[in-house]
Amino acid sequence: MMKNKYAILQLTDLYLTCEQSKQIENEETFDLIAYFINKYHPDLCIFTGNQIWAEDQETGAKLYRRFLEFMNQFEVKIATTFGDKETCHGLTRTKLRQLEAKYSTSYAHKYCSSIANDKEAYIIKSPHQQIFVLDNGADGTIEEEHLVWLQEKLKHCGKHVAHRVLFMHRPIKAYDNVFVYIGEKKSAISYAAESERLFSVLREARNIDGIFCGHDYDNDFTFFHQGIGLNYGRVSGISLYSDLAPGARLIHLFPERSYTTCILDSDIETEEDAEEDLSAAELMEKIVGN
């Protein structure tokens, strides 16, 4: 029997590091991931960049392998995109993807993969909706080839799919239109100026419900701009300095309607450590109400 919803756990900016002084924080980050998976039983974990902070190719590769093998213990699929900290001194995005192919036993199947300038865009199929993952690089630049790819896939791939979501690392310029929102907004929006073109593609397609990103550690807010939900994940790494307690974002996809979402916060001492899971309409009502 098919489930009536599909659960995605977005984790971002883990900042696992090779520094000996940070190994306790690494283990605490792993413990936090395990806690959220065991409590909320997601169908998919999406890691939206800066899984590791690579200092050199050899130690970075070993650390990324450790991360992948840690995730193999769970009965949950994973997907990734990269930020600005994973690659250094020969540890390229291609090599990271090769490590994923070699060591991950739980990676979700990628459809329609497109690689441009060592950055990958691809689609994951859930029972209800299509999930787009886009690598917008260390500086937020979106490749022209990926904009063309996205236009084509939104127009022709799965014409019967009414609802789609998109995950990437850095926010786009549209996030700077925030006025009323729910969640925390404590830092500036770190976008690339030309990234507004992506929002134009999505708006014209009229079948993307929401975008989910990371990168700005002190933001976890959500708001709506021209009918599209713009969401930050909650920073998930214990070792990373942030005004927000480490956590995650939980997203539910449905067959006939848009997503619901909430923040999971590790710093709440009550048994229930999630905010209310709200639909797009409920989110808009709450935002306006604030």
KAZIHU-V630352 format. One record per run of one state. SS is the DSSP state (a for helix, b for strand, c for the rest). FROM is the first residue (numbers start at 1). TO is the last residue. Records with the same first field share a line. If there is no record, write none. Layout:
SS->FROM-TO, FROM-TO
//
This chain:
c->1-5, 13-15, 18-19, 41-43, 49-51, 54-56, 72-76, 82-87, 89-90, 92-92, 104-106, 108-110, 117-118, 126-129, 135-143, 157-163, 168-172, 178-181, 183-184, 186-192, 206-209, 214-218, 220-221, 226-227, 233-234, 236-246, 254-259, 266-273, 275-277, 290-290
b->6-12, 16-17, 44-48, 52-53, 77-81, 88-88, 91-91, 107-107, 111-116, 119-125, 130-134, 164-167, 182-182, 185-185, 210-213, 219-219, 222-225, 228-232, 235-235, 247-253, 260-265, 274-274, 278-279
a->20-40, 57-71, 93-103, 144-156, 173-177, 193-205, 280-289
//
